[in-house]
Amino acid sequence: PITALRQSAPNKSNVPRLIKAAVQNGIVFQEVVGTKAIQYGLGRKAVMFDSSFTQFTPTMGTHMARIKSEAAAILRRNRLPVPAHQLARDEEHALQIAEQLGYPVVVKPADRDGGVAVQADLRTGDEVVSAYRLARQKSNMVLVEQFAQGNDYRLTVFRDQCVWAIERVPAGVTADGRSTIQELVDSENANPARGTDVH
């Protein structure tokens, strides 16, 4: 029974948030048997979600968004700024791309999301090779791109409306001249503003 419960537990970080929001707002929900989807609401206004994807999410748009090089090409075609990048065939090619683009660079799987195996602000060839190896463990497609300094935001759009936005801030601590790194980390993790989930 415990194994069956574990297998049925949501394995995507958006699902618990959506369920919590449904409970808080009095929206009925149920699992759609035989799928990973959850239906929120009843009748003709019901919406099915698989994580943050709904039955209204276009298949082609989803595919293009998941392949970073394709998504960048579409953004660039629509005159939105995108860092220069190339797909790397191997470690040596990754180094050539980094030299061509100029340091610092980012190395990441071209078809994964959630920040999996992303290494940013790389400034040496050794860092690029190490990052390429990590990314290659997760994907056959590895992207090397220019590093763009700035803030990182994630927006959720539903039916042409932005319904949620967060700023993604990498974990980190600043030395105070007294505490150990572990003490600084423990203190930061105790900050209630950080929340208790993975985000």
HUFEN-V397974 format. One record per residue. N is the residue number from 1. RES is the residue in three letters. BURIAL is b if it has 9 or more other C-alpha atoms within 8 Angstrom, else e. D_CENTER is the distance of its C-alpha to the mean C-alpha in Angstrom with 1 decimal. Layout:
# HUFEN-V397974
n res burial d_center
N RES BURIAL D_CENTER
N RES BURIAL D_CENTER
This chain:
# HUFEN-V397974
n res burial d_center
1 PRO e 32.2
2 ILE e 29.6
3 THR e 27.9
4 ALA e 27.9
5 LEU e 26.4
6 ARG e 23.5
7 GLN e 22.9
8 SER e 22.9
9 ALA e 20.5
10 PRO e 17.2
11 ASN e 14.6
12 LYS e 11.4
13 SER b 10.5
14 ASN e 11.3
15 VAL b 14.7
16 PRO b 16.5
17 ARG e 15.8
18 LEU e 17.1
19 ILE b 20.1
20 LYS e 20.9
21 ALA e 21.0
22 ALA b 23.2
23 VAL b 25.5
24 GLN e 25.8
25 ASN e 26.7
26 GLY e 29.0
27 ILE b 27.2
28 VAL b 28.2
29 PHE b 25.7
30 GLN e 26.2
31 GLU b 24.6
32 VAL b 25.3
33 VAL e 27.3
34 GLY e 26.3
35 THR e 22.7
36 LYS e 19.4
37 ALA b 19.9
38 ILE b 21.2
39 GLN b 23.7
40 TYR b 24.0
41 GLY b 27.4
42 LEU e 30.5
43 GLY e 32.4
44 ARG e 31.6
45 LYS e 29.1
46 ALA b 27.0
47 VAL b 23.3
48 MET b 21.5
49 PHE b 17.8
50 ASP b 15.7
51 SER b 12.7
52 SER e 12.2
53 PHE e 14.1
54 THR b 17.8
55 GLN e 20.9
56 PHE e 20.8
57 THR e 17.5
58 PRO e 19.0
59 THR e 18.6
60 MET e 18.9
61 GLY e 16.3
62 THR b 13.8
63 HIS e 14.9
64 MET b 14.9
65 ALA b 11.4
66 ARG b 10.3
67 ILE b 12.7
68 LYS b 11.7
69 SER b 15.4
70 GLU b 16.6
71 ALA b 14.3
72 ALA b 15.6
73 ALA e 19.1
74 ILE e 19.1
75 LEU b 17.9
76 ARG b 20.6
77 ARG e 23.1
78 ASN e 22.7
79 ARG e 23.4
80 LEU e 20.0
81 PRO e 19.4
82 VAL e 17.1
83 PRO e 17.4
84 ALA e 19.7
85 HIS b 18.4
86 GLN b 19.8
87 LEU b 19.1
88 ALA b 20.8
89 ARG e 23.4
90 ASP e 23.9
91 GLU b 24.0
92 GLU e 26.9
93 HIS b 25.4
94 ALA b 22.2
95 LEU b 24.8
96 GLN e 26.7
97 ILE b 23.7
98 ALA b 22.9
99 GLU e 26.6
100 GLN e 26.8
101 LEU b 23.9
102 GLY e 25.0
103 TYR b 23.3
104 PRO b 20.9
105 VAL b 18.2
106 VAL b 14.7
107 VAL b 14.4
108 LYS b 11.5
109 PRO b 11.4
110 ALA b 11.9
111 ASP b 10.9
112 ARG b 7.9
113 ASP e 4.2
114 GLY e 2.4
115 GLY e 4.4
116 VAL b 7.2
117 ALA b 10.4
118 VAL b 9.6
119 GLN b 12.9
120 ALA b 13.8
121 ASP b 17.3
122 LEU b 19.1
123 ARG b 22.8
124 THR e 24.8
125 GLY e 25.3
126 ASP e 25.1
127 GLU b 21.6
128 VAL b 20.6
129 VAL b 22.3
130 SER e 20.7
131 ALA b 17.2
132 TYR b 18.2
133 ARG b 19.5
134 LEU b 16.5
135 ALA b 14.3
136 ARG b 17.3
137 GLN e 17.3
138 LYS b 14.0
139 SER b 14.9
140 ASN e 18.1
141 MET b 16.5
142 VAL b 15.7
143 LEU b 15.2
144 VAL b 17.0
145 GLU b 16.7
146 GLN b 18.2
147 PHE b 16.7
148 ALA e 16.6
149 GLN e 17.5
150 GLY e 16.4
151 ASN e 14.3
152 ASP e 10.6
153 TYR e 10.4
154 ARG e 8.4
155 LEU b 11.2
156 THR e 12.1
157 VAL b 15.2
158 PHE e 17.7
159 ARG e 21.1
160 ASP e 20.8
161 GLN e 20.3
162 CYS b 17.4
163 VAL e 17.5
164 TRP e 14.8
165 ALA b 13.4
166 ILE e 12.0
167 GLU e 12.1
168 ARG e 9.7
169 VAL e 12.3
170 PRO e 12.3
171 ALA e 14.8
172 GLY e 18.3
173 VAL e 22.0
174 THR e 25.0
175 ALA e 28.2
176 ASP e 31.2
177 GLY e 34.0
178 ARG e 34.8
179 SER e 32.0
180 THR e 30.6
181 ILE e 26.8
182 GLN e 26.7
183 GLU e 28.5
184 LEU b 26.1
185 VAL b 23.1
186 ASP e 25.0
187 SER e 26.0
188 GLU e 22.5
189 ASN e 21.2
190 ALA e 24.3
191 ASN e 23.3
192 PRO e 22.9
193 ALA e 20.7
194 ARG e 17.8
195 GLY e 18.1
196 THR e 18.3
197 ASP e 15.1
198 VAL e 12.0
199 HIS e 10.8
